Amino acid sequence: MATEAATVATPFSSPAPVSSPLPGTAHDAWHVAPDGGVRREVWPRQLGIRDSSPDGAHGNMDCLRIPGHYHALLALAGETPETAQQIEKDLPRTGATFAVQGLLKPGLAMWDSLRNILTAYAAHDPVVGYVQAMNFIAAFLLLAGLAEEDAFWCLVGLVDKVVPGYFSEGMAAAKLDQRVFARLLHIHLPAAGLHLESLAPDNIVCGIISSQWLLTLFVNVLPTEATMRVWDHIFATASRAPLFASCLALLEPRVSDVLASSEMGEAIELLQGLGESMRPDAVDAFV
């Protein structure tokens, strides 16, 4: 059954002219990893979707593609109408992720690919199904230039191996990581941690903010290039550690502003806007 994870979606604004990314534009830079590799090739290889060397060694997570599985899943698309309806409802909510490409109308190739990926995942893992926030992760994989089926397998690898339990019923793992983040904040930025705790007990502020940051893997939280760098580290390490490091990287330069907040709503508003100007090198420095 489709489930809403958190209110992290961004609805459409007014329609904009539809266009595809053009060669030689900034969009091309998003496809290139810092080591000069192309993300659409590097990321799947790091997950083990493709052999990482001629001798058959695999990537960090050994999430190998099952031949024919993806297309078999797409053939099941009509069997879960409730899931299909939720996915259709969430396609426009993914607008902020694709708006940078000028892709704002369902029916274009990337929208069709996004629909296919989410539908296939719901069939691939019917226990978890489709959960809101997966749409942002899948959209960002496409934005990085991955082919549709590679993006599907990367989504599988991320959900199953990097953030296992984030999208399961009750979202216990995601809630646990919210507490982990709160604990890390108290260790590394204790003044900020104590102040946020004073504004609302039980780490409520950290929970609200980190749920938006962690569930989307920072998609629509940071500028695109900074998010790409976070994901470079996620794929390279096959762990959630870069997510926590990025949370701290957001807060560290703004501790004085956090301490100046006088009530919970003010603190949440401040934290929600922290990522707007974050640079890729700031991610690297903390990770």
GUVEXZA-218253 format. One line per field, with one value per residue (C-alpha): residue in three letters; x, y, z. Coordinates in steps of 0.05 Angstrom, whole numbers, plus 5000, padded with zeros to 4 digits. Example, Ala and Ser with C-alpha at 12.3 -4.5 7.8 and 13.67 -1.06 7.14 Angstrom:
2
residuo = ala:ser $
x = 5246:5273 $
y = 4910:4979 $
z = 5156:5143 $
REM end
This chain:
287
residuo = met:ala:thr:glu:ala:ala:thr:val:ala:thr:pro:phe:ser:ser:pro:ala:pro:val:ser:ser:pro:leu:pro:gly:thr:ala:his:asp:ala:trp:his:val:ala:pro:asp:gly:gly:val:arg:arg:glu:val:trp:pro:arg:gln:leu:gly:ile:arg:asp:ser:ser:pro:asp:gly:ala:his:gly:asn:met:asp:cys:leu:arg:ile:pro:gly:his:tyr:his:ala:leu:leu:ala:leu:ala:gly:glu:thr:pro:glu:thr:ala:gln:gln:ile:glu:lys:asp:leu:pro:arg:thr:gly:ala:thr:phe:ala:val:gln:gly:leu:leu:lys:pro:gly:leu:ala:met:trp:asp:ser:leu:arg:asn:ile:leu:thr:ala:tyr:ala:ala:his:asp:pro:val:val:gly:tyr:val:gln:ala:met:asn:phe:ile:ala:ala:phe:leu:leu:leu:ala:gly:leu:ala:glu:glu:asp:ala:phe:trp:cys:leu:val:gly:leu:val:asp:lys:val:val:pro:gly:tyr:phe:ser:glu:gly:met:ala:ala:ala:lys:leu:asp:gln:arg:val:phe:ala:arg:leu:leu:his:ile:his:leu:pro:ala:ala:gly:leu:his:leu:glu:ser:leu:ala:pro:asp:asn:ile:val:cys:gly:ile:ile:ser:ser:gln:trp:leu:leu:thr:leu:phe:val:asn:val:leu:pro:thr:glu:ala:thr:met:arg:val:trp:asp:his:ile:phe:ala:thr:ala:ser:arg:ala:pro:leu:phe:ala:ser:cys:leu:ala:leu:leu:glu:pro:arg:val:ser:asp:val:leu:ala:ser:ser:glu:met:gly:glu:ala:ile:glu:leu:leu:gln:gly:leu:gly:glu:ser:met:arg:pro:asp:ala:val:asp:ala:phe:val $
x = 5000:5025:5046:5062:5129:5131:5108:5170:5139:5142:5080:5081:5087:5063:5081:5146:5169:5185:5255:5308:5377:5422:5494:5544:5499:5508:5466:5525:5568:5520:5535:5610:5638:5698:5746:5725:5680:5609:5558:5510:5566:5601:5541:5512:5581:5592:5527:5549:5497:5553:5620:5671:5730:5742:5755:5683:5693:5631:5614:5605:5535:5533:5464:5468:5416:5369:5361:5290:5264:5251:5209:5171:5154:5128:5081:5048:5033:4958:4951:4956:4911:4916:4992:4985:4939:4987:5045:5005:4987:5060:5088:5072:5100:5168:5167:5224:5271:5257:5243:5317:5312:5249:5211:5145:5093:5078:5083:5154:5206:5235:5165:5148:5213:5199:5130:5158:5213:5165:5113:5166:5194:5124:5118:5190:5177:5103:5112:5142:5108:5113:5127:5128:5200:5220:5196:5250:5305:5285:5278:5348:5377:5347:5372:5442:5436:5423:5385:5316:5332:5398:5360:5311:5367:5402:5336:5333:5404:5395:5330:5352:5425:5438:5374:5342:5279:5270:5208:5180:5116:5126:5191:5228:5297:5284:5260:5322:5367:5332:5353:5423:5427:5404:5458:5512:5489:5498:5568:5595:5554:5532:5508:5461:5437:5422:5386:5342:5325:5306:5257:5221:5233:5246:5287:5223:5259:5315:5263:5222:5282:5323:5262:5260:5335:5346:5285:5299:5374:5378:5342:5309:5344:5412:5431:5436:5512:5518:5467:5507:5568:5530:5508:5579:5599:5539:5553:5628:5620:5555:5533:5490:5550:5552:5479:5496:5559:5519:5469:5526:5556:5491:5488:5560:5567:5499:5503:5499:5434:5406:5423:5387:5321:5272:5217:5207:5174:5229:5282:5247:5240:5314:5336:5292:5329:5400:5414:5397:5468:5510:5570:5596:5664:5628:5601:5670:5700:5653:5648 $
y = 5000:5069:5108:5181:5186:5260:5326:5339:5348:5413:5425:5458:5532:5562:5522:5539:5526:5453:5438:5383:5397:5422:5399:5448:5474:5469:5406:5368:5385:5347:5283:5285:5259:5294:5239:5252:5191:5197:5188:5147:5096:5104:5101:5036:5004:5023:4988:4926:4934:4928:4893:4942:4906:4857:4801:4804:4841:4878:4942:4959:4931:4872:4892:4857:4866:4808:4802:4814:4829:4903:4893:4836:4884:4936:4884:4881:4956:4950:4902:4955:5013:5046:5050:5076:5131:5152:5154:5196:5244:5251:5262:5337:5341:5322:5387:5420:5363:5367:5441:5454:5416:5453:5387:5406:5365:5291:5254:5274:5219:5232:5234:5168:5138:5163:5132:5066:5064:5077:5028:4975:4985:4977:4910:4890:4898:4893:4892:4962:4984:5056:5107:5182:5209:5151:5197:5248:5195:5164:5232:5252:5188:5207:5278:5251:5220:5147:5103:5083:5011:5031:5083:5029:4983:5041:5057:4985:4987:5052:5032:4961:4972:5044:5063:4996:5004:5077:5063:5001:5005:5048:5075:5051:5057:5129:5147:5114:5155:5218:5202:5185:5254:5288:5250:5269:5342:5340:5311:5354:5418:5414:5486:5478:5411:5436:5498:5459:5411:5470:5495:5428:5364:5295:5321:5344:5398:5350:5298:5344:5371:5308:5270:5319:5315:5240:5211:5249:5239:5315:5321:5391:5409:5428:5459:5405:5404:5397:5341:5306:5309:5280:5223:5213:5198:5154:5110:5109:5088:5048:5078:5131:5165:5220:5237:5251:5288:5332:5347:5373:5410:5448:5468:5482:5551:5574:5555:5627:5635:5572:5598:5663:5628:5637:5587:5521:5549:5600:5546:5500:5556:5572:5500:5488:5543:5523:5484:5537:5563:5503:5491:5423:5435:5445:5375:5348:5384:5351:5283 $
z = 5000:4984:5045:5058:5093:5110:5084:5044:4975:4936:4892:4824:4816:4751:4689:4654:4583:4573:4549:4554:4582:4526:4515:4543:4598:4673:4673:4642:4702:4748:4710:4724:4789:4822:4799:4727:4722:4698:4754:4711:4705:4772:4818:4791:4790:4863:4881:4844:4790:4740:4747:4775:4742:4685:4735:4759:4825:4846:4881:4954:4961:4913:4888:4821:4768:4755:4680:4657:4727:4715:4653:4687:4744:4695:4667:4736:4736:4733:4791:4847:4827:4896:4889:4818:4841:4896:4847:4798:4854:4874:4804:4806:4876:4848:4809:4847:4829:4755:4750:4743:4677:4655:4658:4689:4652:4662:4597:4580:4578:4648:4679:4646:4671:4741:4740:4715:4768:4826:4799:4790:4860:4890:4854:4871:4946:4958:5034:5032:4968:4945:4999:4990:4988:4942:4886:4902:4905:4839:4806:4828:4800:4733:4741:4749:4681:4698:4650:4674:4693:4726:4766:4789:4813:4847:4883:4905:4930:4967:5000:5017:5035:5053:5089:5106:5146:5129:5087:5123:5162:5224:5195:5257:5226:5203:5273:5303:5258:5278:5349:5325:5292:5356:5395:5344:5349:5425:5415:5359:5367:5440:5447:5387:5412:5481:5455:5408:5463:5508:5455:5450:5490:5463:5404:5368:5328:5307:5289:5245:5208:5202:5175:5116:5106:5115:5081:5016:5021:5018:4951:4947:5012:4983:4916:4863:4859:4935:4936:4881:4926:4985:4940:4914:4986:4999:4939:4953:5026:5020:5086:5119:5150:5096:5113:5186:5166:5119:5174:5217:5159:5150:5223:5241:5208:5234:5307:5329:5290:5321:5390:5374:5359:5415:5400:5364:5301:5291:5298:5249:5198:5205:5198:5137:5099:5118:5055:5004:4995:5015:4970:4948:4981:5048:5041:5026:5086:5136:5103 $
REM end
